[in-house]
Amino acid sequence: MPGGPGQTGAVPQIVTGEAVALELRIAQLPSRMVAAVIDFALMGTAFAVLAAASGPVLGSSDDAAVAAYVIVLLLAVFLGYPLALETALRGRTPGKMAMGLRVVRDDAGPITFRQALVRAVTGFAIERPGLMLVGLGSALGLAVMLFSATGKRIGDMAAGTVVIQERIAPQPVFRPFLPWPLASWAGILDLTAVDDGLALAIRQFLSRANTLYPAAREALGRQLLADVLARTTPPPPPGAPGWAVLSAVLAERRQRAERRHRSTGPAAGESGAGR
């Protein structure tokens, strides 16, 4: 159905163990990076405060004791922070909460201690601070995320998790519009056979068209257009885009229902599916 408005890529899907496809908003790289910066800043602050508080005691210790203490402190902060918080807050940390993100399993279920542990260990050893790949861990983690269809970092791949956008800005209410080149045609349409079920299907299609894969959008658009053309007369002007025809039918149906409501009150049998 060429020429539809707002055509973009589809929302990535997560498939559950029961083969049910869930359309969840995969967290985008910028929001994940901001969340990571917030968490890293909190971890760095905690590490600096604890190290400074221990300074007087460590001042009288030998180098081996100081090195051992620093390693323990690194583990406690940079490993314990994500492990404890993601386990206790069910996949969230302060940074993720600030950006509306959450870690879930690949089947969209809540993560467990084991998955939080795998993510924390991988992040500590490879990605942040990346003790096994000093200087390369962050770059490697970023490269993996960029080439992952669901934005997985190394820790997500190892743990079988994915980060989703849990808090999404409210979307505007969809209202069909009447393209002006089709206004005169829509005004003389016989819409008697366009029932609530077909009107609802058209509305759902138009409101979600930008989230569908192009092939699915084309197939569903053609099917709905054929159904509309079979139930309405006269036919639309030659060359009218399919999405415009569907939107015109829905908008005209809504306008007629509103006119009836204003003149005689709620029309019998008008459930509002075309609104």
C-alpha positions as CSV (number, residue, x, y, z in Angstrom):
1,M,0.0,0.0,0.0
2,P,2.4,2.6,-1.2
3,G,2.5,6.2,-0.1
4,G,1.3,5.7,3.5
5,P,2.1,8.4,6.1
6,G,5.0,8.0,8.6
7,Q,6.5,4.8,7.3
8,T,9.3,3.7,9.5
9,G,10.9,0.5,10.7
10,A,8.9,-1.9,12.9
11,V,9.1,-2.1,16.6
12,P,11.4,-5.0,17.5
13,Q,9.6,-8.0,18.9
14,I,10.4,-10.3,21.8
15,V,9.2,-13.9,21.4
16,T,8.1,-15.7,24.6
17,G,8.7,-19.4,25.4
18,E,5.1,-20.0,24.2
19,A,5.9,-18.5,20.8
20,V,3.9,-15.3,21.5
21,A,5.4,-12.2,19.9
22,L,5.5,-9.2,22.2
23,E,6.0,-5.7,20.7
24,L,8.2,-4.1,23.4
25,R,10.1,-0.9,23.0
26,I,13.8,-1.8,22.9
27,A,15.8,0.8,24.8
28,Q,17.8,3.0,22.4
29,L,21.5,3.6,22.6
30,P,21.4,7.2,23.7
31,S,19.1,6.5,26.7
32,R,21.2,3.5,27.7
33,M,24.3,5.6,27.6
34,V,22.8,8.3,29.7
35,A,21.6,5.7,32.2
36,A,25.1,4.2,32.3
37,V,26.7,7.6,32.9
38,I,24.4,8.2,35.8
39,D,25.1,4.8,37.3
40,F,28.9,5.1,36.7
41,A,28.9,8.5,38.3
42,L,27.2,7.1,41.4
43,M,29.6,4.1,41.5
44,G,32.6,6.4,41.1
45,T,31.3,8.7,43.9
46,A,30.8,5.8,46.2
47,F,34.2,4.4,45.4
48,A,35.9,7.8,46.0
49,V,34.0,8.4,49.3
50,L,34.9,4.9,50.7
51,A,38.5,5.2,49.6
52,A,38.9,8.6,51.2
53,A,37.2,7.4,54.4
54,S,39.7,4.5,54.5
55,G,42.7,6.7,53.8
56,P,43.9,7.2,57.4
57,V,43.7,3.4,58.1
58,L,45.4,2.5,54.9
59,G,48.2,5.0,55.4
60,S,49.9,2.8,57.9
61,S,49.4,-0.4,55.9
62,D,51.9,-2.0,53.5
63,D,51.5,-1.9,49.7
64,A,50.1,-5.4,49.5
65,A,47.3,-4.6,52.0
66,V,46.4,-1.4,50.2
67,A,46.3,-3.2,46.8
68,A,44.1,-6.0,48.3
69,Y,41.7,-3.4,49.8
70,V,41.4,-1.5,46.5
71,I,40.5,-4.7,44.7
72,V,37.9,-5.6,47.4
73,L,36.5,-2.0,47.1
74,L,36.3,-2.2,43.3
75,L,34.4,-5.5,43.6
76,A,32.1,-4.2,46.3
77,V,31.2,-1.1,44.3
78,F,31.4,-1.8,40.6
79,L,30.2,-5.4,40.9
80,G,27.9,-5.1,44.0
81,Y,26.1,-2.0,42.8
82,P,24.5,-3.4,39.6
83,L,24.1,-6.9,41.2
84,A,22.3,-5.7,44.3
85,L,20.1,-3.0,42.7
86,E,19.1,-5.0,39.5
87,T,18.1,-7.9,41.8
88,A,16.3,-5.8,44.4
89,L,14.6,-3.4,41.9
90,R,13.7,-6.1,39.3
91,G,16.0,-5.0,36.5
92,R,16.4,-1.4,37.4
93,T,19.2,0.9,38.8
94,P,19.0,4.6,39.6
95,G,20.3,5.4,36.1
96,K,17.8,3.1,34.4
97,M,14.9,4.4,36.6
98,A,15.9,8.0,35.6
99,M,15.6,7.1,31.9
100,G,12.6,4.8,32.2
101,L,14.5,1.6,31.4
102,R,14.3,-2.0,32.8
103,V,16.2,-5.2,32.2
104,V,14.1,-8.2,31.4
105,R,14.7,-11.8,30.3
106,D,14.6,-12.6,26.6
107,D,11.0,-13.9,27.1
108,A,10.1,-10.5,28.7
109,G,9.9,-12.0,32.2
110,P,11.6,-10.4,35.3
111,I,15.3,-11.1,35.7
112,T,16.6,-13.3,38.5
113,F,19.7,-13.1,40.8
114,R,21.6,-15.4,38.4
115,Q,21.0,-13.1,35.4
116,A,21.8,-10.0,37.4
117,L,25.1,-11.7,38.5
118,V,26.1,-12.6,34.9
119,R,25.4,-9.1,33.7
120,A,27.3,-7.6,36.7
121,V,30.3,-9.9,36.3
122,T,30.5,-9.3,32.5
123,G,30.2,-5.6,32.9
124,F,32.9,-5.5,35.7
125,A,35.4,-7.7,33.8
126,I,34.9,-6.6,30.2
127,E,32.8,-3.5,29.8
128,R,32.9,-1.3,32.9
129,P,35.5,-0.8,34.2
130,G,36.7,-3.6,31.9
131,L,39.5,-5.1,34.0
132,M,40.1,-7.9,31.4
133,L,40.1,-5.5,28.4
134,V,41.5,-2.3,29.8
135,G,40.9,0.5,27.3
136,L,39.0,-1.8,24.9
137,G,36.0,-2.9,27.0
138,S,33.8,0.1,26.5
139,A,34.5,0.2,22.7
140,L,33.8,-3.5,22.4
141,G,30.6,-3.2,24.3
142,L,29.4,-0.3,22.2
143,A,30.2,-2.1,19.0
144,V,28.3,-5.2,20.1
145,M,25.2,-3.0,20.9
146,L,25.4,-1.2,17.6
147,F,25.3,-4.5,15.6
148,S,22.6,-6.2,17.8
149,A,19.1,-6.0,16.5
150,T,17.8,-5.6,20.1
151,G,20.6,-3.5,21.4
152,K,22.2,-6.2,23.5
153,R,25.5,-5.6,25.1
154,I,27.9,-8.5,25.9
155,G,26.4,-8.9,29.4
156,D,22.9,-9.2,27.9
157,M,24.0,-11.9,25.5
158,A,25.6,-13.9,28.2
159,A,22.7,-13.5,30.6
160,G,19.9,-13.9,28.1
161,T,18.4,-10.4,28.8
162,V,17.4,-7.3,27.0
163,V,16.9,-3.7,28.1
164,I,13.5,-2.2,27.3
165,Q,12.0,1.3,27.4
166,E,9.5,0.9,30.2
167,R,8.4,4.5,30.4
168,I,7.2,5.9,27.1
169,A,5.9,9.4,26.4
170,P,2.1,9.5,25.9
171,Q,1.2,9.2,22.2
172,P,-1.4,11.6,20.7
173,V,-4.9,10.2,20.2
174,F,-5.3,9.0,16.6
175,R,-7.9,10.9,14.6
176,P,-8.6,10.1,11.0
177,F,-8.3,13.0,8.6
178,L,-10.1,13.7,5.3
179,P,-7.5,14.4,2.5
180,W,-8.9,17.5,0.7
181,P,-8.6,16.0,-2.8
182,L,-11.1,13.2,-1.7
183,A,-13.5,15.5,0.2
184,S,-16.1,15.7,-2.6
185,W,-15.9,12.0,-3.3
186,A,-16.3,11.2,0.4
187,G,-19.3,13.5,0.7
188,I,-21.3,11.3,-1.7
189,L,-20.1,7.9,-0.5
190,D,-22.6,5.2,0.4
191,L,-21.2,3.9,3.7
192,T,-24.1,1.7,4.7
193,A,-22.1,-1.5,4.4
194,V,-19.1,-0.2,6.3
195,D,-19.9,-1.7,9.7
196,D,-18.2,-1.1,13.1
197,G,-15.9,-4.1,12.7
198,L,-14.4,-2.9,9.4
199,A,-14.1,0.7,10.7
200,L,-12.2,-0.6,13.7
201,A,-9.9,-2.6,11.6
202,I,-9.2,0.5,9.4
203,R,-8.6,2.6,12.5
204,Q,-6.2,0.1,14.0
205,F,-4.3,-0.2,10.7
206,L,-3.9,3.5,10.2
207,S,-2.8,4.2,13.8
208,R,-0.2,1.4,13.7
209,A,1.0,1.6,10.1
210,N,4.4,3.0,11.0
211,T,5.1,0.1,13.4
212,L,4.5,-2.6,10.8
213,Y,7.0,-4.3,8.5
214,P,6.6,-2.9,5.0
215,A,5.5,-6.3,3.5
216,A,2.9,-6.7,6.2
217,R,1.7,-3.1,5.9
218,E,1.3,-3.5,2.1
219,A,-0.6,-6.8,2.4
220,L,-3.0,-5.6,5.2
221,G,-3.5,-2.3,3.4
222,R,-4.5,-4.0,0.2
223,Q,-6.8,-6.3,2.0
224,L,-8.6,-3.5,3.8
225,L,-8.8,-1.4,0.7
226,A,-10.4,-4.2,-1.3
227,D,-12.9,-4.7,1.5
228,V,-13.8,-1.0,1.5
229,L,-14.1,-0.8,-2.3
230,A,-16.4,-3.8,-2.3
231,R,-18.7,-2.2,0.3
232,T,-18.8,1.4,-0.9
233,T,-20.0,3.3,-4.0
234,P,-19.0,5.2,-6.0
235,P,-15.3,4.2,-6.5
236,P,-12.6,6.6,-5.5
237,P,-10.9,8.9,-8.1
238,P,-8.3,7.1,-10.2
239,G,-4.8,7.1,-8.7
240,A,-6.0,7.9,-5.1
241,P,-3.5,6.4,-2.6
242,G,-4.9,3.4,-0.7
243,W,-4.1,4.9,2.7
244,A,-5.8,8.2,1.7
245,V,-9.0,6.3,0.7
246,L,-9.1,4.4,4.0
247,S,-8.5,7.6,6.0
248,A,-11.2,9.4,4.0
249,V,-13.8,6.7,4.6
250,L,-13.0,6.6,8.3
251,A,-13.1,10.4,8.6
252,E,-16.3,10.8,6.7
253,R,-18.0,8.0,8.7
254,R,-17.0,9.8,11.9
255,Q,-18.2,13.2,10.6
256,R,-21.6,11.7,9.7
257,A,-21.9,10.1,13.1
258,E,-21.1,13.4,14.8
259,R,-23.7,15.2,12.7
260,R,-26.4,12.7,13.6
261,H,-25.4,12.9,17.3
262,R,-25.7,16.7,17.3
263,S,-29.1,16.7,15.5
264,T,-30.9,13.7,17.1
265,G,-28.7,12.5,19.9
266,P,-26.7,9.2,20.0
267,A,-27.6,7.1,16.9
268,A,-28.9,3.7,17.6
269,G,-26.3,1.0,17.0
270,E,-23.5,3.5,16.6
271,S,-20.8,2.1,18.9
272,G,-18.1,4.5,18.0
273,A,-15.9,2.0,16.4
274,G,-15.2,4.3,13.5
275,R,-14.1,7.1,15.7
